[in-house]
Amino acid sequence: MLELTTVAYLAGMTLALLGADSYFNADTARFEVHVHPGAQPAGYTEVVATRIIDHELRRIFDASSVMRVPHVRIQSDNSLVSVIAKAARVDQLQYAMQDLLRIDPLSIRVAIYPPPSPDAGVVLHAFGSRPSGDTFDIAVPGVRGDARASLRAIEAATALVIDPYHTRLQEFRVITSDASIALYRAGYTPNLPDEKREAIQDFERRLRDALQAASPADAVRAAPDFNLLGVARWWLGDTAGAEAAFRRAIDLDADTAAAHLNLSWVLSARGDVRLASHAMQAVQRGVSASQSTARQTLTSAHQAQTAILAQADGRHEEARRAWNEMCGRGMQPAFISIYLNFRSTATPAASRCARALGAGWQNAALYEAKELLASELIVFAPQRGRD
């Protein structure tokens, strides 16, 4: 027979594993898909629907960002510990541990119902919990004859409820992703194409309306959204509106490094170089408080902007040091393009930047860099703001 101490040790280890599994999966969204038999003739199966929704939600929630926004993860499969817990029939103990630790993993359930009439599409219904602990319950009409489009519609609506920032960020990147490399290299464009301007205007309006209608709990976490709103306004040439949005983001979170960088850039664009340099003083604190994966990008952006401001103010030695520091870091194509656009004969490049410029960057690399960074840092956007 097992000794009492051994039993106690095994029980403690079991509780520790269950507790750790509950903790690390606290921000994991698990979803289930149910297809009503009446919807199956329209091309819907639980296997296919699960795969499509899983792929789309992962694409949105895995979006890279320089903002301090918690990532929601998608886990369609059970963890090893949860599998063992179910096999040992102690899964109820796992749920009790989650209650004890006040951990409530997100849950998403999608149900697909048959068309309400012969000339209509299916009805897709999603319900579950949000990271704030609130529940949601939404329904969208399906697209008749297009199961994939219908599933993407319910996926987009669900993603916007659960993780609105990354959902909007991905949408904005799609809207701006086809800006030409020539515009990106040039640094600005006098006029956006009509269809692009209309798309950004629509995005800006919907985001502004959503922020105005946000609940108090959501409003206090809206600093990243206000920064994104400012970037959209910058693309539209609304410098004053962009500045107001960046200042609002800073009011909500004083350590939002991207908003401080963007505010500094807006001020420098209107000629207030000294005010722009003053706004940069808060950037380093925000960089230190940012997510580790974003620190290198934000640090390089800080160095590039420091060099540009010093250059504009005639402090060429300070600009040279800042360019050299930037060039000594990760050598992302986006930062090389910033150097290419703003260098001067008084601030020669560091040898690494010079070699990179001499070798030349492929359009694909610039395109990728712009897509990832222009959506949150306006120093990378292909248009300079104007009133």
N, C-alpha and C positions, 0 to 999 in steps of 0.2 A: 504493500500500500504506500501511496505517496505520503511523505511527511507533511505536516501542517505548514511548515515554512515553504516547502516546494509548491504546495497548492496556493499559498498566499503570493508567492513570487510569480507563478503563472497567471494568477488572476490580475495581479498588478500590471504585468506585461500586456495582458489582453486589454485592460482598460487604457493603458498608455497608447497602444497601437490604435485603438478605436478613437481615442481622443485626438491623437495626431492626425489620423485620417479625416476626422470631422473638421479639424481646424484648417488643414491644407485644402480641403474641398469646399470651404465656406464661400468662396467666390466662384464656384463652379456651377454652371447652369446645366442641368440634366433635363432632357426633354423626351417626351413620349409622343408618338403619332398614332392616332386611331382613324382608320378609314371606314366609314359606314358602307355596308355592302351595296347600297344604292348608288354610291359614288364610284365604285370600282369600274363599271362599264365606261366611264369617262376617261379612263387611263390612269387612275390613281391606285397605287398600292402602298402599303405601309413601308416596305423596303425602299422603294424608289423615293417616296416622299421624305423618309428619314435621311437618306443620303443627300438629297438636294438641300434640305434645310440645314443639315449639319455642315455642309460645305459653305453655304452662304453665310451662316452665322460665324463660322470660324474666320472667314475672309474679313468680315466687318470687325469682329472683336479683337483680332490680332493686328489691327492697324498700328503701325509705329507712330509714336507721338513724342514731342518734347514737353508736353504738358503733364502736370501731376494729376493724372486721371486713372483711377483703379481700372484694371483690365478684368473683364468678365471672361472666364474661360468656358469652353464648351466641352463637356465630357459625356459622350454618348454611351461609353462603356463603363462598367463598374470598375472601381479600383480593386487592386489585389486584396486589400484588407476587407473591403465590403463583400467580396466574393467568399472569402474565408468566413466572415461573420455569418453570412447566409447559410453556408455549408454546415457551420457549427450551431446554427439556429440561435445565434445571439445577436441577430440584426436588430431586434427590438432594443437590445442594450445599447447598440450604436445610436439609435434615435434618442434614447434617454440621455446619453452622453451629450448629444448635440443640444438637447433642451437644457441640460445642466450648465453647459458652457455658453448658453444663449447664442448658439450658432444655427442659422437657418439657411442651408444651401438653396440656391435659386431653383425653381422648378418651372418647367414650361410644358404645357400639354396642348397639342394641336389636334383638333378633330375636323374631319372633312365630311360634310353632309351632302346628300344628293341635291340636285337643282330644285328650287321651289316651284319651277314651272318649266315646260318643255323648251322655251326659248331663252332660258337663263343658264348661267354657269353654276357650278357647285358653290356651296357656302363654306368658308374656312373660318374656324373659330379657334382662338388661342387664349389661354388663361394660365395664370401662375403667379409667381412672386417676383418682386423687384429687389435690387440691392438695398433699398431703403427699408425693406420689410413690408411695404404696401403690396397689395395684390392688384392684378390687372385682368381685364376681361375684354377682349376685342374681337370683332368679326369683320371680314371683308368678303365682298362677292368675288367669285372666281371668274377668270376669263374663259368664256365658252370655247371649247376645243383646244385650249392651250394649258395643259396641266403645269408645265414648268413656269409659265408666267404667273399662274395663280399661286403656286407655292412661293414664288419670289415675293409676291404681294404680301402674303401673310408673314413671311420671314422679315420683310422690311418693316412692316408695322410692329412686329414683336421686338425687333432689334431697337427701334426708336424708343419704345417704352422702357426697355431694360437698360440700354447703354446709349443714350441719346447723343453723347459727344462723339464717340467713335463712328456712329452711324452717319452723323452730319459731316464729320471729317472725310469719310470715304466718299460721300456724295460730292463734296466740294472738290476733292481731288479729281473725280471723274469729270466734273464740269470744266476744270481748268487744265486737265492733263494734255489736251491737244494744242495748247498754245505753241506756236512754232518755235523751233530752236533759234531761229534768227532773232525773234523778239527777246528770247531769254539772253542771248549773247549781247544784244544791244542794251538791255537793261530797262527799256521802256518802250511804249508804243503810244502814239497820239490818240488812236481810236481803237476800241475793241470791235471785232465783227459784231453785227447786230444780233445774231443768234446767241453768241456768247454773252454779250451784255445782258440780253433778256434773261438768260438762264441764271446769271449771277444776281440780277435784280430780283428774280423770283426767289432764289435761295436766301438772299438778304432779308426779304420781306417775311418769308416763313419763319426764319430764325428769330427775327425781331419780334414777331407776334408770339412765338412760343416763349420767349424770355419774358415778355410782358404778362403772359398768362400763367407763368410758372407758379407752383405752390411755394409757400415760404421755405419748406424743407429743400426743395430743388433750387430755389433762387440763391441760397447761400453757397451752393456748390457750382455756381454758374460762371465762375471766372474764366475757365477755358472756352466756354461758349461765347462770352463777350469778346475774348481775344479773336476768335474765329469770325465773329461779326465784324470786328474792326478790319480784319484782313479782306473780307468780302467788300467792304466799303472802299478800301484802298484800291482794289482792282477796278472799282467803278469810278475812281478819281475823286471820291468824297473824302478829302483829307480831314476836314473838321469832324465829320461823322466818325471816321476811323479813330481820331484822337479821343473823342468822347467815349467810344467803346473800350479802348485800351485803358483809359483812366478808370472806367467802371470795373474792369477786370482787376486792376490794382487795388481798388477800394475793397473788393471782395476777398482778395488774397494778395497781400503785400509782397509775398515771396514768388509771385508769378514772373519768372525771369523773362519768358517770351514776351509778355505784355510790356515790361520795362524796356526791352530791346526795341519793340515795335514803336512804343511811344517816343523813344529817343530818335528813331528814324523819321517819324512824322515831323518832329520838331526841327530836325536838321533839314528836311525837305523844304520847309518854309523859311529857312535861313537862320533859325535860332540855334546856332551851333553850340553856344555856351549853355543854353538850357538843355540841349540834347546831351551834352557831356555831363551835366548835373544829373539828368535822369539815369545815366549809366551807372551812377554810384550804387544804386540798389540792385544792380544785376548780379553781382558776384554772390550776394547773400542768397538770391533766388536760385543761382546755379548750385550752390551747396545744398539747398533744400530740395533740389529736383531729383527725379529718379536717376539711378546710376547709369542706365542705358542712354540717357539724354545729356549727361554732363559733358561729354566730349563735344557733341554738336553745339551745345549752348556756349561752352567755353570758346570754341573756335569762332562762333558768331560774335561773341563779345569781343574777341581780339580783332576780328575783321572790322567791326563797327568802330572800335577804338581807333584803329588805323585810319579809317575813312574820315572820322571827325577830326582827328589830329591833323590830318592832311589838309582838310578844308580850313582849319584854323591857323595854318602856317607852322604847326609844330612838327616839322618834318623828321626830326630825330626820334621823337616818340612814335610817329607813324611807322618809321622804319623798324623799330623794335617790335611793334605790334604785328606788322606783316611777317617778320621773321618768326615770331612765336606761333602765329597761325600756320605758317608753312611748315613748321616743325612738328605739327600734330598729325592727324589722321589722313591728310591729303585727300579729302573727299572732293570729287569733281566740282561740286557746287561752290566750294570755297576758292578753288582755283579760278573759277569763272568770276567770282567777286573780285579777286586780285586783278584779273585781266581787265575788268571794267573800270576799276578805280585807282590803279597804280599811277604813279607819276614818276618823272625822271628824278625827282628829289628823294624818292623812297624805293630804291632798288629791291628786287625780290631776293629772298633767301635762295640758296642754291637749289633746294629741292623744288621750290615753286618754279624757278627758272627752267629746270630740267623738264618738269611736267608741262610747262607751256611750250617748250621747244619740241617735245614729243607730240603734243597736240592731244586733245581729248575727243573721243568719238561722240557723235551726236547722241547715241543711245545712253552713254554714261551721263551726259548733261541732262537728258530728258528724265532719267530716273532720279537724279539729284533734285531737279526742280519739282518733280511730282511729290517727293517726300518732304521737301522743306518749304516750298513757296506757299503751301497751304497754311502754315502757322507763323512763319517769319517773313515779314514783308521785304526784308533786305534781299530776298531771293525772288520776289515776284517780278514778272517781266514788265510791270507798269509802275511808274512812280505816281504817287497821288498828287492831285491838284484840286484847288477849290473851284 
